[in-house]
Amino acid sequence: MGSSFFVGLLTFLGVTGFALLLMRPVFAHYVDSYAVRVRPRKVTDETSAAKPHDSLILNLMRTVGELVLSMMPALADRRTIQYLTEANYRTPSHLAIYMGIKTTFVALIACLGLMAAGSSPMVLLMCIPAVGGAWFMPNFFLAGRAKKRQEVILSELPTIIDLLIVCAQAGLGLLMAVDKVSKETKDSCPTLAVELEQLINDVKIFAKSVPIAMREMGERCGVDDLISMASALIAAEAKGADISYPLKQQGEALVDKLKRKKEEEAAKVPVKMIPVIMVFVMPLLMCPMLGPAVITVAQALAPMMGGGPK
C-alpha cells in the first residue's frame, strides 16, 4: 500500500511538473495579454545586479546553496552562471539561492523514493530519472526567464537606437548620448535603461570605450543584436566616421527582423489553433449533431444484440 502510494505520488508530481513546463509559455502569454487585473501591476525598479528579496524561505535556500557550493563548487558551471546573468540574477546570493532550490528538490524526490523503496526495489530505479528531472527542471525555468528578458530588450532596442541617432545628429558624443538616453528612457524602456547605466559605470570605472562596454553588455544580456551594433560602432570609431549611419543601419535591420518575427508568429497561429479546436470545439459541435443519431442506432440494434426486452 505504501509503495503504490509513493509511486503514484512520484508519477503525479512528474506528470504535473512536465505539463506545467509545457504549458507555462501559453499561460504566461494569455495572462499577460488578456487577463483582467483587479489591481494594477506593481512597478518594480529593476537593477543590473538586483539583490534577492529578504524572506525566510530564500534565506534557507541561500544557506543550503552556500553549503552545497562550499563542498562542491564545480556545480556552479559556466552554463548556469550564464543563464543567471542573462536572467538578471548576477549576485553570489542569487547563485546560492538557485543551487539551494535545486538541491532541495533533489533531496525531496530522493527521500520520497527511499521511503517507497522499502517494499519494492523497482521504485528505487524509478527514482533515478525523477531525481535527474528534479535537478535539471529549474534550468528550463531559468532559461525561460532569460529568454523573456531578451525579448523585452529586443522590443526596447529600436527606441533606444532612434534616440541615440537623434543625439548623435545633434552633436553629442557616444558616451553623452548613451547617458542622456539612459536617463530619458527609465519609464518607457526600464530594462535596457538599467543596462545602459551599467554600461556607463563600466566606462567610467574601468576606463573602457563605449563600443567595448556595449559589446560586453550584449554578451551579458545574451542579445546578438547588441553585439553586432557594438561591432559596427567599433568599426565606425576606428575609421573616424559618423556613428549615426551605423546606428541607422542597425536600427533598420532590427526593425525588419522584428517585423519578420511577428509575421512568422502570425502565420503559426492557425496551426496552433488546430489542437484547441479538436479538443474543445469539435466535441461541442459533434455531440449535438451525432448524439440523437447514435441513440437511435443503439436503440435499433439493441434487440439484435440481445439487449432488448425478452
C-alpha positions as semicolon CSV with decimal commas, in nm:
position;residue;x (nm);y (nm);z (nm)
1;M;0,000;0,000;0,000
2;G;0,274;0,244;0,097
3;S;0,484;0,157;-0,207
4;S;0,196;0,212;-0,450
5;F;0,112;0,541;-0,280
6;F;0,464;0,679;-0,323
7;V;0,485;0,551;-0,681
8;G;0,158;0,726;-0,759
9;L;0,280;1,042;-0,585
10;L;0,605;1,045;-0,781
11;T;0,418;0,984;-1,106
12;F;0,170;1,261;-1,029
13;L;0,445;1,509;-0,943
14;G;0,640;1,419;-1,257
15;V;0,343;1,446;-1,491
16;T;0,223;1,770;-1,328
17;G;0,568;1,927;-1,347
18;F;0,611;1,826;-1,710
19;A;0,266;1,959;-1,801
20;L;0,331;2,290;-1,626
21;L;0,665;2,315;-1,802
22;L;0,498;2,266;-2,141
23;M;0,203;2,497;-2,078
24;R;0,391;2,773;-1,893
25;P;0,457;2,984;-2,207
26;V;0,089;2,959;-2,307
27;F;-0,034;3,054;-1,960
28;A;0,212;3,343;-1,934
29;H;0,113;3,476;-2,276
30;Y;-0,260;3,473;-2,210
31;V;-0,232;3,605;-1,854
32;D;-0,011;3,894;-1,963
33;S;-0,221;3,972;-2,271
34;Y;-0,585;3,908;-2,180
35;A;-0,615;3,881;-1,803
36;V;-0,841;4,127;-1,626
37;R;-0,641;4,282;-1,346
38;V;-0,822;4,374;-1,025
39;R;-0,522;4,576;-0,913
40;P;-0,264;4,745;-1,132
41;R;0,063;4,562;-1,176
42;K;0,322;4,675;-0,925
43;V;0,605;4,864;-1,085
44;T;0,940;4,733;-0,972
45;D;1,266;4,914;-1,011
46;E;1,494;4,666;-1,186
47;T;1,863;4,700;-1,136
48;S;2,154;4,543;-1,317
49;A;2,250;4,336;-1,013
50;A;1,937;4,334;-0,803
51;K;1,954;4,184;-0,456
52;P;1,719;3,895;-0,376
53;H;1,417;3,957;-0,157
54;D;1,460;3,904;0,216
55;S;1,236;3,616;0,325
56;L;1,269;3,310;0,542
57;I;1,245;3,061;0,255
58;L;1,501;3,244;0,040
59;N;1,738;3,274;0,334
60;L;1,704;2,900;0,395
61;M;1,766;2,824;0,027
62;R;2,068;3,053;0,028
63;T;2,212;2,878;0,333
64;V;2,165;2,537;0,171
65;G;2,316;2,662;-0,156
66;E;2,621;2,812;0,014
67;L;2,678;2,485;0,199
68;V;2,649;2,283;-0,123
69;L;2,878;2,520;-0,317
70;S;3,137;2,512;-0,039
71;M;3,153;2,134;-0,070
72;M;3,111;2,106;-0,449
73;P;3,200;2,436;-0,622
74;A;3,203;2,262;-0,961
75;L;2,821;2,257;-0,957
76;A;2,827;2,627;-1,048
77;D;2,921;2,555;-1,409
78;R;2,959;2,813;-1,683
79;R;2,618;2,744;-1,837
80;T;2,437;2,801;-1,508
81;I;2,621;3,126;-1,442
82;Q;2,544;3,240;-1,797
83;Y;2,171;3,172;-1,754
84;L;2,169;3,353;-1,420
85;T;2,348;3,652;-1,572
86;E;2,111;3,670;-1,868
87;A;1,811;3,646;-1,634
88;N;1,947;3,939;-1,427
89;Y;2,040;3,721;-1,127
90;R;2,401;3,836;-1,101
91;T;2,496;3,836;-0,735
92;P;2,654;3,546;-0,541
93;S;2,335;3,530;-0,333
94;H;2,132;3,453;-0,646
95;L;2,366;3,168;-0,733
96;A;2,345;3,028;-0,380
97;I;1,963;3,051;-0,376
98;Y;1,940;2,879;-0,714
99;M;2,166;2,593;-0,609
100;G;1,974;2,565;-0,282
101;I;1,644;2,530;-0,471
102;K;1,786;2,260;-0,697
103;T;1,938;2,072;-0,403
104;T;1,613;2,089;-0,205
105;F;1,412;1,948;-0,495
106;V;1,658;1,665;-0,546
107;A;1,664;1,583;-0,173
108;L;1,284;1,581;-0,155
109;I;1,245;1,344;-0,451
110;A;1,526;1,121;-0,322
111;C;1,367;1,097;0,024
112;L;1,031;1,004;-0,124
113;G;1,198;0,738;-0,339
114;L;1,391;0,590;-0,045
115;M;1,078;0,581;0,169
116;A;0,894;0,393;-0,105
117;A;1,183;0,159;-0,188
118;G;1,143;-0,050;0,127
119;S;0,898;-0,293;-0,028
120;S;0,996;-0,275;-0,395
121;P;1,348;-0,218;-0,535
122;M;1,195;-0,111;-0,868
123;V;1,077;0,208;-0,703
124;L;1,439;0,300;-0,637
125;L;1,518;0,256;-1,007
126;M;1,221;0,477;-1,095
127;C;1,353;0,738;-0,854
128;I;1,676;0,786;-1,052
129;P;1,517;0,962;-1,354
130;A;1,292;1,156;-1,115
131;V;1,598;1,288;-0,932
132;G;1,760;1,381;-1,262
133;G;1,446;1,565;-1,371
134;A;1,430;1,749;-1,037
135;W;1,790;1,864;-1,088
136;F;1,754;1,983;-1,446
137;M;1,396;2,118;-1,442
138;P;1,489;2,453;-1,276
139;N;1,726;2,511;-1,568
140;F;1,429;2,524;-1,806
141;F;1,252;2,786;-1,594
142;L;1,572;2,989;-1,567
143;A;1,626;2,968;-1,944
144;G;1,266;3,084;-1,995
145;R;1,325;3,381;-1,769
146;A;1,641;3,471;-1,961
147;K;1,464;3,436;-2,296
148;K;1,176;3,656;-2,181
149;R;1,418;3,926;-2,069
150;Q;1,600;3,909;-2,402
151;E;1,268;3,957;-2,583
152;V;1,198;4,263;-2,369
153;I;1,541;4,405;-2,453
154;L;1,485;4,343;-2,825
155;S;1,148;4,519;-2,810
156;E;1,307;4,819;-2,637
157;L;1,618;4,836;-2,854
158;P;1,465;5,014;-3,160
159;T;1,352;5,303;-2,938
160;I;1,697;5,330;-2,784
161;I;1,864;5,328;-3,126
162;D;1,634;5,600;-3,259
163;L;1,711;5,822;-2,960
164;L;2,085;5,757;-2,998
165;I;2,061;5,862;-3,363
166;V;1,886;6,185;-3,264
167;C;2,151;6,258;-3,001
168;A;2,435;6,179;-3,244
169;Q;2,287;6,404;-3,512
170;A;2,253;6,680;-3,251
171;G;2,628;6,673;-3,199
172;L;2,660;6,469;-2,879
173;G;2,932;6,214;-2,836
174;L;2,852;5,848;-2,794
175;L;2,905;5,844;-2,417
176;M;2,697;6,158;-2,364
177;A;2,427;6,021;-2,595
178;V;2,411;5,694;-2,401
179;D;2,398;5,885;-2,071
180;K;2,119;6,111;-2,199
181;V;1,915;5,822;-2,340
182;S;1,951;5,610;-2,024
183;K;1,808;5,895;-1,815
184;E;1,522;5,973;-2,053
185;T;1,403;5,614;-2,104
186;K;1,371;5,489;-1,747
187;D;0,992;5,478;-1,779
188;S;0,949;5,367;-2,140
189;C;1,244;5,123;-2,160
190;P;1,331;5,032;-1,800
191;T;1,521;4,710;-1,867
192;L;1,755;4,848;-2,130
193;A;1,792;5,180;-1,946
194;V;1,933;4,993;-1,648
195;E;2,177;4,809;-1,872
196;L;2,288;5,140;-2,024
197;E;2,352;5,275;-1,674
198;Q;2,569;4,971;-1,607
199;L;2,747;5,042;-1,937
200;I;2,820;5,398;-1,827
201;N;2,956;5,274;-1,494
202;D;3,186;5,032;-1,676
203;V;3,315;5,315;-1,894
204;K;3,375;5,550;-1,602
205;I;3,516;5,299;-1,355
206;F;3,715;5,063;-1,578
207;A;3,806;5,321;-1,846
208;K;3,656;5,119;-2,130
209;S;3,541;5,260;-2,459
210;V;3,166;5,276;-2,515
211;P;3,159;5,020;-2,803
212;I;3,363;4,771;-2,599
213;A;3,133;4,819;-2,299
214;M;2,834;4,779;-2,530
215;R;2,970;4,451;-2,661
216;E;3,012;4,328;-2,304
217;M;2,655;4,439;-2,233
218;G;2,535;4,232;-2,528
219;E;2,726;3,929;-2,403
220;R;2,594;3,989;-2,052
221;C;2,233;4,002;-2,175
222;G;2,275;3,732;-2,441
223;V;2,147;3,959;-2,721
224;D;2,332;3,921;-3,050
225;D;2,191;4,245;-3,192
226;L;2,370;4,445;-2,923
227;I;2,694;4,267;-3,007
228;S;2,657;4,340;-3,379
229;M;2,573;4,704;-3,306
230;A;2,882;4,731;-3,088
231;S;3,095;4,583;-3,367
232;A;2,954;4,839;-3,613
233;L;3,031;5,121;-3,368
234;I;3,384;4,991;-3,316
235;A;3,442;4,991;-3,693
236;A;3,297;5,342;-3,726
237;E;3,507;5,467;-3,437
238;A;3,825;5,319;-3,588
239;K;3,755;5,494;-3,920
240;G;3,651;5,819;-3,756
241;A;3,312;5,811;-3,929
242;D;2,981;5,945;-3,807
243;I;2,817;5,700;-3,565
244;S;2,465;5,793;-3,676
245;Y;2,500;5,597;-4,002
246;P;2,583;5,254;-3,847
247;L;2,318;5,316;-3,582
248;K;2,060;5,384;-3,854
249;Q;2,161;5,069;-4,041
250;Q;2,137;4,857;-3,726
251;G;1,801;5,011;-3,638
252;E;1,653;4,938;-3,980
253;A;1,785;4,581;-3,973
254;L;1,643;4,527;-3,622
255;V;1,301;4,666;-3,714
256;D;1,293;4,441;-4,021
257;K;1,392;4,142;-3,810
258;L;1,120;4,209;-3,552
259;K;0,863;4,258;-3,831
260;R;0,951;3,922;-3,988
261;K;0,932;3,759;-3,647
262;K;0,581;3,895;-3,590
263;E;0,476;3,777;-3,934
264;E;0,608;3,428;-3,859
265;E;0,422;3,419;-3,529
266;A;0,103;3,531;-3,702
267;A;0,145;3,258;-3,965
268;K;0,177;2,992;-3,691
269;V;-0,148;3,089;-3,520
270;P;-0,378;2,872;-3,741
271;V;-0,157;2,568;-3,684
272;K;-0,154;2,624;-3,308
273;M;-0,531;2,657;-3,304
274;I;-0,587;2,309;-3,452
275;P;-0,534;2,113;-3,125
276;V;-0,750;2,363;-2,935
277;I;-1,031;2,327;-3,190
278;M;-1,005;1,947;-3,195
279;V;-1,011;1,915;-2,815
280;F;-1,251;2,188;-2,706
281;V;-1,462;2,298;-3,006
282;M;-1,522;1,984;-3,212
283;P;-1,677;1,780;-2,925
284;L;-1,921;2,062;-2,857
285;L;-2,025;2,057;-3,224
286;M;-2,028;1,682;-3,278
287;C;-2,219;1,580;-2,965
288;P;-2,543;1,768;-3,052
289;M;-2,514;1,662;-3,417
290;L;-2,435;1,292;-3,370
291;G;-2,593;1,236;-3,028
292;P;-2,952;1,169;-3,147
293;A;-2,830;0,954;-3,436
294;V;-2,615;0,742;-3,206
295;I;-2,904;0,693;-2,964
296;T;-3,141;0,595;-3,248
297;V;-2,893;0,345;-3,393
298;A;-2,825;0,198;-3,048
299;Q;-3,198;0,151;-2,984
300;A;-3,244;-0,013;-3,325
301;L;-2,953;-0,253;-3,274
302;A;-3,038;-0,338;-2,913
303;P;-3,282;-0,626;-2,998
304;M;-3,032;-0,773;-3,246
305;M;-2,753;-0,764;-2,987
306;G;-2,965;-0,929;-2,721
307;G;-3,013;-0,617;-2,518
308;G;-3,387;-0,574;-2,588
309;P;-3,683;-0,697;-2,384
310;K;-3,740;-1,073;-2,384
